[in-house]
Amino acid sequence: MSFRWIPTNVLGLETPEGSFVRAYTESFELAFEGQSMEWGYPGFAAASPPGTDERIRLVASDSQTSRVVNTLFLRPLRREDSDDRSRLIVCRSELLSIEQRSDGGGVTWRNIGNRWAYPITIEFVRTGERLPPADQHGPQTTPFTSMFGSWQVSFFDRLGMGPENRADHIACNALPPNPDLPRVGVETGPEPWPVLPPSPGWPANGL
């Protein structure tokens, strides 16, 4: 899985705040796919609210039954700030390929291009004295060390589909098309769609 963040004026991607939001969002996606907190980045469990282990396993991921390759695109949409607490809405788009095996042993891929939709919500508190690191970018898909400092997430929703998400869902859908999608919708082919490199990614040699 690769993550590509689209720069907006809502979140500085290479600020301490950007490192925190990126690392937590990516960790939750990985933990959901693996159905285990251990799939998250270093420090993920400590930065998570109670019950996160149960939340990542509320729904089984495609990875539990099939081989999956994907690129997730993330675009910060808006934010609300109050003292030491922030709440961000992030739109998601995806290149998703799921392996399909026939009874005869043949393999095809179900390739899915999802447009901007289903907003992510992350709410976090700037606690303690340790800031997340800044200036994190590079070719690696995952960081080697914790990106969380002493900050804590108080709420996270990876796929907002409830009535309370309707306005943000509409706003995400109204964004210009994602130019990196080969096409929107579903097609079947002999190969998965290519995984794109991460952006801004993580340093090759740690901090």
SULHU-V402076 format. One record per helix or strand of 2 or more residues. SS is the DSSP state (H for helix, E for strand). FROM is the first residue (numbers start at 1). LEN is the number of residues. If there is no record, write none. Layout:
SS,FROM,LEN  SS,FROM,LEN
This chain:
E,2,5  H,16,19  H,37,3  H,44,4  H,52,4  H,62,3  E,68,15  E,85,17  E,107,19  E,152,6  H,163,11  E,185,5
